[in-house]
Amino acid sequence: MANAEHSGRPAKALGATAVGAARTRLRAARLAVWLAALVLAVRQMAAVLGSPRGERLTDLETWVGPDGVLHVEGSLYDSSRFTGTPFGGLVLKPLTRSAEQALGWGWTFGTLLLVVALGLVAARALPQPAGRRTSLFAAPVAICLLMLSLPVRNTLWLGQTSIIPVLLVLLGCFAVRGQRAGGVLIGLAAALQPTLLLFAPLLWFTERRRAARAAVATFAAATGLAWAAMPHDSATYWVHHLAGTGLGGAADAVGNQSLHGALLRLGLSGPPEVALFLTLGAAVAVLGLRRAVRYARDGQLLLAVAVTGCTAIVVAPTAWQHQLLWVLLAVVGRVGRRASDRFVWPVAVVLVMILPAKMMLPNMAALYPLRDNGVLLAALLAATALPFLSRTSPYFQEPVPTRYAPQVPARFRHIPLLPFLRRVLTRPNLLLELLLIRVTYAAYQQVRLAATGGSNSAGRARAEEHGEQILSLERFLHIDIEHAVNHAVVQIDWLREFFDFYYTSFHFVVPLTVLAVLYRRRPVDYRWARSSLGLTTLLALAGFWLYPLAPPRLMPALGVVDTVHGVQDFTKPDYGTLTALTNQYAAMPSLHFGWSLWCGLVIAVVAPKPWMKALGLLHPLFTVSAIVATGNHWILDAAGGAAVVAAGFGLAYVFQGPRARVAVAAAEQARGEEERVAVRN
């Protein structure tokens, strides 16, 4: 009876019910991820097949179309459009007619099946023992990531065959029985992508020497067969083009993510570049293979395979986008002793492999070498530098746990609404924060532009109609002061210059400064403030999308002077160069004012001295004056900005509960009361 609940049910029965409910939730979540994988696959297939014939499967069309490479009587490489090995051409030649008949859905559907098979094999290859959640979600998550990755999307779009070598290697390492059969598959992969012959040393030094010999023999036999059948093409590929260099595009093109391509983009050429490439390539090959052997002996064979594949990318003469899947496999490596650091490498890899390079780094000339070689740098790090944890490390299974604020009751019963988003007390990883901030801002820019259909002219009429609505409402409320304030400020040069400078300079500087100070000095408040800022921006994006609004400076009949951007040519669909670059109709709500109000409120809450709080609150006051004086916003835009800021703070409270500092203070107060009671007793 002592263990019975008030309902009369034994505690054991309740425990079994809880376990059953947890399993049900896990199954439901797994089904949801599988459905997401299915949706992504259907979407990719529809995107390819829904495009005009001449714009999809262009590489496949190049090979097997009426005038394709495989139909010509001369060399496969006469047009430099065929990028495969001679053995690849030899295999494809007999398939020309069937490939033409299946040029559409059959080829695309078959490629999708290869992607699914790749995800299933990679999920099975995870190091053991794996947790229940990892076992349940590994396969669907792997397939989702593959479907989203740029190499797979590029392969589907072009009609490439570059998934086959990766799948052959994984099958040879993890699926087939017998070393000789595995070596044959890896040798075939190397015959299609020569640098994959690096897997032979990996097999040799991990005591799979029969597989290594089979791989080398298969590669030699396949290459020799192609040389015997097509001697001219083989000489062209292996001698003239140096294992494919220059095929499929210029070797210095951004699409070539090999070390050779990076050196060419840096301005090196001729014998010095070749010598440096061979020297660095040899060093990377030796270091990468040593690391791969170490991880294989440690029981992390999938990581060893990924490191070897990344090494092959770096040392290849050309490594085009559809050949870069090895970097995505490196996501299985574990880096960092703290639990909060574990997400940095996986998030960085996923972002690099999914997002365009321009979204990863700002459009600054000084950052072009990093931006143009993002995948290469990820492959180079995986192959040579990242300290992946050994399975013998005490942090491999159990990293240093994250410290959370103790849970305290909120004012309302169901808060926090998302209890798993507990308040964290430790400082987050800086690199991860910078990555997320940059990607979030890039997405914010894309949504701003897409809100008007991809250009400002597409939403001009609707935005001006909304501008008339806002002006009418302000006149009704007797707050239509934009024209008067703008013309008053224009008459005073120093005041106009001050507001122009404040508008253009402080919008990003102040929020980033507040976040930096909080991160360094108040990490607990940093997370709370960052969450509220993110929710505020998300709500503002919804406003931009649903209600495009022309600011006063872009209302031709209003007569407001654009003090910041200069005179706009209203006879053109896009007013000047600036309006062609970003959405000038993202005015409601005003994030200029919203972000400044967020800064002021955060400073007012966390600043220790009254004069600091007052100084922080001056920032939104100056900002609202600047956005009105320069003609960039209506008064009601500022009201909308205040609304989304309030909603952002409110949602952060609803989702996560009280601020972490409040939670800690409440817990300390409760502990103090308990100690006083204990002393009295």
Secondary structure, DSSP 8 states (H G I E B T S, - for coil): -TTB-TTS-BHHHHHHHHHHHHHHHHHHHHHHHHHHHHHHHHHHHHHHHTS-GGGSSHHHHHHHSTT-GGG-SS-TTSSS---S-HHHHHHHGGGHHHHHHTTTHHHHHHHHHHHHHHHHHHHHTS-SS--HHHHHHHHHHHHHHHHHSHHHHHHHHHT--THHHHHHHHIIIIISSSHHHHHHHHHHHHHHSGGGGGHHHHHHHTT-HHHHHHHHHHHHHHHHHHHHH-HHHHHIIIIISTTTTTTTS-TTSTT--SHHHHHHHTT--HHHHHHHHHHHHHHHHHHHHHHHHHHHHTT-HHHHHHHHHHHHHHHSS---GGG-HHHHHGGG----SBGGGTTHHHHHHHHHHHS-HHHHS-S-GGGHHHHHTHHHHHHHIIIII-----TTSTTTTS-B---B------SSTT-SSSTTS--B-S---HHHHHHHHHHHHHHHHHHHHHTTTTSTGGGHHHHHHHHHHHHHHHHHHT---HHHHHHHHHT-HHHHHHHHHHHHHHHHHHHHHHHHHHHHH-HHHHHHHHHHHHHHHHHHHHHHHH-----GGG-TTT----TTT----TTSSS-TTHHHHS-TT--SS-HHHHHHHHHHHHHHHH-SSHHHHHHHHHHHHHHHHHHHHTTS--HHHHHHHHHHHHHHHHHHHHHH-S-HHHHHHHHHHHHHHHHHHHHH-
